[in-house]
Amino acid sequence: MAEATDVVLVGGGIMSATLGVLLKELEPSWEITLIERLEDVALESSNAWNNAGTGHSALCELNYAPLGADGTIDPTRALNIAEQFHISRQFWSSLVEEGKITDNSFIHTVPHMSLVMNTDHCNYLQKRFDAFKSQKLFERMEFSTDRAKIAEWAPLVINGRKEGQPVAANYSAEGTDVDFGSLTRQMVQYLREKGVKTEFNRHVDDIKRESDGAWVLKTSDTRNPDGQLTLRTRFLFLGAGGGALTLLQKSGIPEGKGYGGFPVSGLFFRNSNPETAAQHNAKVYGQASVGAPPMSVPHLDTRNVDGKRHLMFGPYAGFRSNFLKQGSLMDLPLSIHLDNLYPMLRAGWANMPLTKYLLGELRKTKEERFASLLEYYPEANPDDWELITAGQRVQIIKKDSEKGGVLQFGTEIVAHADGSLAALLGASPGASTAVPLMIKLIHQCFPSRISSWEGRLKELVPGFGIKLNDNPQLAEEIISHNAKVLGIHYA
């Protein structure tokens, strides 16, 4: 017999945790069940070592504002990313203030920097700074080509660097490092205290729609063949990271037809030597290699995990056919259906440079990978660095009327027309924009309830629906308040 519940959240990561908290705040009486395939939450993409932990606010990510064909730089996309991150920060701040999560230990002040290393890139970075500095959300950004100044910001990137090499950097003191695993665990703990059921080691075997509109999920216990659980729900969220595509296909909704996925794996070098880590407090992003996906932008990061500071460098892109780090190598081949075969073939043909890039990355030795690290940290000692496997990301492939199929580097909500089911596909900027994404999903799936929910939403996110960049005084008030609550300290 099916167990009835109002909401089922599939996946124990930052997205399900965020949506769960929002819905529990907006409709406290609703019964919510969260199911996860692994033994606990935040063990896949939300785990601290499976992502870079960058609070993606477009302060350092150069791919959000490329040089246009006319030689100008448009900050619009970067501003949009920054606005979204500030929505997330407002929500987190509210949860801390209201005691709904334990503390602000999941977020740390870590300045964000961009570092480039030839004349053309230095000229580009100067243009980017000029385009950004008049914007409220980027007004504290600094720029320099002076090695001594850059060394003040991040000594490890300058010490031992070849004389005469052009170098430029920008610096934003208000950058952050976020442990999304810790944040997820705190939010899920709050949900459990509010009566939300959590079911671990649960694999979704089947998803069916009943005649009355309810969704029925048949699940099995990964540890016990006899541990079947059937859930019946009015609203179903598929937020299982790379695994969401397979679940979307199981649902059979027409809106999911034609979607495919291309998995990209990642490796990082990690340095846990306290003496070295103490010398670097920044997330330093560079330029992506030609043909590389945006998620492969090299960066030398400070990471704060479990109370200890580490350094990470990467990512090094790779390819495995599993959609989750702890998934099956059959994930990709089993996801290819008649409805998405043509879009996937067309997208694959159009992205041959990406395929060649990934093949080149796969062939690299550890020594060749370390040579890339030396470009950002010239005096790095190979004995201090270990190569770790990070999480899997599945990039969206979707139908396109002109091109047949396109590979999309972003996130996308795919929802049934009646709002009873929604899935989140894609990757970057991902976790940093979890709150605006889930608020967008709520508006899309529960339009009749939005008017009654607006008051509580406004309490949780005071600046929601307002462009902070266009309202400098309000931006100053909100950003300063959130920084104080979250313990973000900057000049």
C-alpha positions in Angstrom: 0.0 0.0 0.0 1.3 3.5 -0.9 2.2 5.9 1.9 0.6 9.3 1.2 2.5 12.5 1.6 2.0 16.0 0.2 5.5 16.5 -1.2 8.3 14.1 -2.2 11.8 15.5 -2.6 14.1 13.1 -4.5 17.8 13.7 -3.7 19.5 14.7 -0.5 21.4 17.8 -1.8 21.3 21.5 -1.4 18.4 21.9 -3.9 16.0 19.5 -2.1 17.0 20.9 1.2 16.4 24.5 0.0 13.0 23.6 -1.5 12.0 21.6 1.6 12.7 24.6 3.9 10.9 27.0 1.7 7.8 24.8 1.5 7.8 24.0 5.2 8.0 27.8 5.9 5.2 28.6 3.4 2.9 25.6 4.2 3.8 24.3 7.7 1.0 21.7 7.6 2.2 20.0 4.5 3.7 16.5 5.0 7.1 16.2 3.2 9.2 13.2 2.6 12.8 13.4 1.4 14.4 10.3 -0.2 18.1 9.7 -0.9 19.8 6.9 -2.7 22.9 7.0 -0.4 23.1 6.6 3.4 23.0 10.4 4.2 22.5 13.8 2.7 25.1 15.9 0.9 27.3 13.0 -0.3 27.2 13.8 -4.0 27.5 17.2 -5.6 26.7 19.1 -2.4 29.6 17.5 -0.6 32.4 20.0 0.2 35.0 18.0 -1.7 32.8 17.5 -4.8 32.5 21.2 -5.6 34.7 24.2 -5.4 32.7 25.9 -2.7 32.8 29.2 -4.5 30.0 31.6 -3.6 29.4 32.3 -7.2 28.7 36.0 -7.3 30.6 36.7 -10.6 33.3 38.6 -8.8 36.1 36.4 -10.3 34.5 34.2 -12.9 35.6 35.6 -16.3 33.4 33.4 -18.4 30.3 35.4 -17.1 31.5 38.5 -19.0 33.5 37.6 -22.1 35.0 40.1 -24.6 32.4 40.8 -27.2 33.0 40.7 -31.0 32.9 44.5 -30.9 35.6 44.7 -28.3 33.2 45.7 -25.4 32.2 43.8 -22.3 28.6 43.5 -21.2 28.2 43.0 -17.4 24.6 41.9 -17.6 25.0 38.2 -17.1 27.5 38.7 -14.3 25.1 41.1 -12.6 22.3 38.5 -12.9 24.5 35.9 -11.2 25.5 38.3 -8.5 21.8 39.2 -7.9 20.9 35.5 -7.6 23.7 34.9 -5.1 22.5 37.8 -2.9 19.1 36.2 -2.8 20.7 33.0 -1.5 22.6 35.0 1.1 19.4 36.8 2.2 17.7 33.5 2.7 20.6 31.9 4.6 20.8 35.0 6.8 17.1 34.8 7.7 17.5 31.1 8.6 20.5 32.0 10.9 18.6 34.9 12.5 15.5 32.9 13.1 17.5 30.0 14.6 16.3 27.6 11.9 19.9 26.5 11.2 22.5 26.2 13.9 25.0 28.9 13.0 26.9 30.5 10.1 29.9 28.1 10.2 29.1 27.0 6.6 30.3 30.3 5.1 33.7 32.1 5.3 35.1 35.3 4.0 37.5 34.4 1.2 38.4 37.2 -1.2 37.7 36.5 -4.9 40.3 37.3 -7.5 40.8 37.0 -11.3 44.4 36.4 -12.5 45.6 36.6 -16.1 49.0 36.3 -17.6 49.6 37.8 -21.0 49.2 41.2 -22.6 45.9 40.4 -24.4 44.4 38.9 -21.2 45.7 41.8 -19.1 44.0 44.3 -21.5 40.8 42.3 -21.3 40.8 42.3 -17.5 41.3 46.1 -17.5 38.3 46.4 -19.8 36.3 44.1 -17.6 37.2 46.1 -14.5 36.2 49.4 -16.3 32.8 47.8 -17.2 32.2 46.5 -13.7 33.4 49.3 -11.4 30.4 51.6 -11.9 28.0 48.8 -10.9 26.8 48.8 -7.3 27.4 45.0 -6.8 31.0 45.3 -8.0 31.9 48.7 -6.6 34.5 47.4 -4.2 36.4 45.5 -6.8 40.1 46.5 -7.2 42.4 46.1 -10.2 46.2 46.1 -10.5 49.0 45.1 -12.7 51.5 45.8 -10.0 53.2 42.7 -8.8 53.8 44.0 -5.3 50.1 44.8 -4.9 49.0 41.4 -6.3 51.4 39.8 -3.9 49.7 41.5 -1.0 46.4 39.9 -2.1 47.8 36.5 -2.9 51.6 36.0 -2.3 51.7 32.4 -3.6 50.7 33.4 -7.1 53.5 36.0 -7.4 56.4 34.4 -5.5 58.8 32.8 -7.9 57.0 34.1 -11.0 59.2 34.7 -14.1 60.3 38.4 -14.4 58.9 40.3 -17.3 55.7 38.2 -17.6 52.7 40.5 -17.8 50.3 39.9 -14.9 47.0 41.5 -14.0 44.5 40.8 -11.3 41.3 42.1 -9.8 40.4 41.6 -6.2 37.1 41.6 -4.3 37.3 41.4 -0.5 33.7 40.4 -0.1 34.0 37.0 -1.7 33.0 33.8 0.1 33.8 30.1 0.4 30.7 28.0 1.1 30.5 24.5 2.5 27.3 23.5 0.8 27.5 20.1 2.5 27.4 21.6 6.0 24.6 24.0 4.9 22.6 21.1 3.5 23.0 19.0 6.7 21.9 22.0 8.9 18.8 22.6 6.7 17.8 18.9 6.7 18.3 18.7 10.4 15.8 21.6 10.8 13.4 19.8 8.4 13.5 16.6 10.5 12.8 18.6 13.6 9.7 19.9 11.9 8.5 16.4 11.1 9.8 15.9 7.6 10.5 12.3 7.0 13.9 11.3 5.5 14.3 7.9 3.8 17.9 6.9 3.0 19.3 4.1 0.9 16.2 4.5 -1.3 16.5 3.8 -5.1 13.6 5.0 -7.2 12.5 2.1 -9.4 9.5 3.6 -11.1 7.4 6.8 -11.3 3.8 6.6 -12.5 0.9 9.1 -12.7 -2.5 8.0 -11.4 -5.9 9.0 -12.8 -6.5 11.5 -10.0 -3.3 13.3 -10.8 -1.2 11.9 -7.9 2.3 10.6 -8.5 3.3 7.2 -7.3 7.0 6.3 -6.7 8.1 2.7 -6.2 11.4 2.5 -4.3 13.6 -0.2 -3.1 16.1 -0.4 -0.2 19.6 -0.6 -1.6 20.7 -2.8 1.4 17.6 -5.0 1.6 15.8 -6.6 -1.4 12.6 -6.9 0.6 12.6 -3.3 1.8 10.1 -1.9 -0.7 8.4 1.5 -0.1 5.7 3.1 -2.3 5.0 6.8 -1.9 2.0 8.7 -3.2 2.2 12.4 -3.5 0.6 15.5 -5.0 3.9 17.2 -5.8 7.2 15.6 -6.8 10.6 17.3 -7.1 13.4 15.5 -8.8 16.5 17.2 -7.4 19.0 14.4 -7.6 21.8 16.2 -9.4 23.0 14.3 -12.4 20.5 11.6 -11.6 17.6 13.9 -12.2 17.6 13.3 -15.9 17.0 9.5 -15.5 14.2 10.2 -13.0 12.7 12.8 -15.4 12.6 10.2 -18.1 10.9 7.7 -15.8 8.2 10.2 -15.1 7.2 10.3 -18.8 6.1 13.9 -18.8 6.0 15.4 -22.3 8.1 18.4 -21.2 11.0 16.1 -20.5 11.1 14.6 -24.0 14.2 15.4 -26.0 16.4 16.1 -23.1 19.8 14.4 -22.9 22.8 14.7 -20.7 26.6 14.8 -21.2 28.5 13.9 -18.0 31.8 15.6 -17.2 33.9 14.5 -14.2 36.5 16.5 -12.4 39.8 16.1 -10.5 41.4 18.5 -8.1 44.8 18.8 -6.5 44.3 19.3 -2.7 46.9 20.7 -0.3 46.2 20.2 3.5 49.6 21.4 4.7 48.6 24.0 7.4 51.8 26.1 6.7 51.1 26.5 3.0 47.3 27.0 3.4 48.0 29.8 5.9 49.8 31.8 3.2 46.8 31.9 0.8 43.3 33.3 1.5 41.6 33.8 -1.9 39.8 32.1 -4.7 41.9 32.9 -7.7 40.2 32.2 -11.1 41.9 32.3 -14.4 41.0 31.9 -18.1 39.6 28.7 -19.5 41.7 26.8 -22.1 40.5 27.0 -25.7 37.7 24.4 -26.2 37.3 23.8 -22.5 33.8 24.0 -20.9 33.2 26.9 -18.6 33.2 24.6 -15.5 36.9 23.8 -16.3 38.2 27.3 -15.5 41.4 26.8 -13.5 41.3 28.2 -10.0 43.5 28.1 -6.9 41.2 28.1 -3.9 41.2 28.5 -0.2 38.7 25.9 1.2 37.4 25.8 4.8 36.1 22.3 5.5 35.4 20.8 9.0 37.2 23.6 10.7 40.4 23.3 8.7 41.9 25.4 5.9 43.0 23.6 2.7 44.1 24.7 -0.8 42.6 23.3 -4.0 43.6 23.6 -7.6 41.7 22.5 -10.6 39.5 21.3 -12.0 40.9 18.8 -14.5 38.1 17.7 -16.7 37.6 14.1 -17.5 34.9 11.8 -18.8 33.1 8.9 -17.2 29.7 7.7 -18.4 28.1 7.7 -14.9 25.7 10.6 -14.0 26.6 10.5 -10.3 29.9 10.0 -8.6 28.5 6.9 -7.0 26.4 6.0 -10.1 26.6 3.4 -12.8 28.8 3.5 -16.0 25.6 2.5 -17.8 23.9 5.8 -16.9 24.7 7.6 -20.2 23.9 4.7 -22.6 20.7 3.9 -20.8 19.6 7.6 -20.9 19.7 7.6 -24.8 16.1 7.2 -26.1 14.5 7.7 -29.5 13.3 11.2 -28.5 16.8 12.5 -27.5 19.0 10.6 -29.9 19.0 13.2 -32.6 19.5 16.2 -30.3 22.4 14.4 -28.7 24.0 13.5 -32.0 23.7 17.0 -33.3 25.0 18.5 -30.1 27.9 16.1 -30.1 28.8 17.0 -33.7 28.7 20.7 -32.9 30.9 20.3 -29.9 33.8 18.2 -31.3 36.3 20.7 -29.9 35.0 19.8 -26.4 35.4 16.1 -27.1 39.0 16.6 -28.3 39.6 18.7 -25.2 38.3 16.0 -22.9 40.3 13.3 -24.7 43.4 15.5 -24.2 42.7 15.9 -20.5 42.2 12.2 -20.0 45.7 11.5 -21.5 47.5 13.9 -19.2 49.8 12.4 -16.6 49.9 13.7 -13.0 53.1 15.6 -13.9 51.4 17.3 -16.8 48.5 18.3 -14.6 50.9 19.7 -12.0 52.5 21.9 -14.6 49.1 23.7 -14.8 49.2 24.3 -11.1 52.7 25.9 -11.4 51.2 28.6 -13.7 49.2 29.8 -10.7 51.5 28.8 -7.9 55.1 28.8 -9.3 56.8 27.5 -6.1 54.3 24.7 -5.4 55.9 21.5 -4.0 54.4 18.4 -5.6 54.9 16.4 -2.3 52.2 18.7 -0.7 49.5 17.9 -3.2 47.2 14.9 -3.7 44.9 14.4 -6.7 41.3 13.8 -5.6 38.2 12.9 -7.6 35.5 15.6 -7.4 31.8 15.2 -8.3 30.1 14.4 -11.6 28.3 17.1 -13.5 25.8 16.4 -16.2 25.4 19.2 -18.8 22.1 19.6 -20.5 21.5 18.6 -24.1 18.2 19.8 -25.5 16.3 20.1 -28.7 16.8 23.2 -30.8 14.6 24.2 -33.7 17.6 25.5 -35.7 20.5 23.4 -34.7 18.7 20.1 -33.8 20.4 19.9 -30.5 22.5 22.1 -28.2 24.8 21.5 -25.2 23.8 23.9 -22.5 26.1 24.9 -19.6 23.7 26.0 -17.0 20.7 25.0 -14.9 17.1 24.5 -16.1 13.8 23.7 -14.4 11.7 21.3 -16.4 8.1 21.2 -15.0 4.9 19.5 -15.9 2.3 21.9 -17.3 0.1 21.4 -14.2 3.0 22.1 -11.8 2.7 18.7 -10.1 6.2 17.6 -11.0 9.5 19.5 -11.5 13.0 18.5 -12.2 16.2 20.5 -12.0 18.8 19.7 -14.7 22.3 21.1 -15.3 25.2 22.4 -13.2 26.9 25.7 -12.9 26.4 28.0 -11.1 24.3 25.5 -9.3 24.4 25.5 -5.5 25.1 29.3 -5.2 21.8 30.0 -6.9 19.7 27.3 -5.2 17.4 29.8 -3.4 16.4 31.9 -6.5 16.0 28.7 -8.5 13.7 27.1 -6.0 11.7 30.3 -5.6 11.3 30.3 -9.4 10.2 26.7 -9.2 7.6 27.6 -6.5 6.2 30.4 -8.7 6.0 28.0 -11.6 4.5 25.1 -9.9 2.2 26.8 -7.3 0.9 29.9 -9.1 -2.4 29.9 -7.2 -0.7 30.0 -3.8 1.8 32.7 -4.5 -0.4 35.6 -3.3 -0.8 34.0 0.1 2.9 33.1 0.3 4.3 36.5 -0.6 4.4 37.9 2.9 6.5 35.0 4.3 8.7 35.0 1.2 9.4 38.6 1.7 10.4 38.0 5.3 12.8 35.3 4.3 14.2 37.2 1.3 13.6 41.0 1.9 15.0 42.0 -1.5 13.3 39.4 -3.6 11.9 40.9 -6.8 14.2 43.9 -6.5 17.3 44.5 -8.5 19.8 45.4 -5.8 22.2 46.8 -8.3 19.5 49.4 -9.3 18.7 50.3 -5.7 22.1 51.3 -4.1 20.7 52.3 -0.7 18.6 49.2 -0.3 21.5 47.1 -1.5 23.9 48.6 1.0 21.4 47.9 3.9 20.7 44.3 2.8 24.2 43.3 2.0 25.7 44.9 5.1 23.0 43.2 7.3 23.5 39.8 5.7 27.3 40.1 6.0 27.0 40.8 9.7 24.6 37.9 10.3 26.7 35.5 8.3 30.0 36.7 9.7 31.4 37.9 6.3 34.0 40.5 7.1 35.5 42.8 4.5 36.8 46.4 4.4 
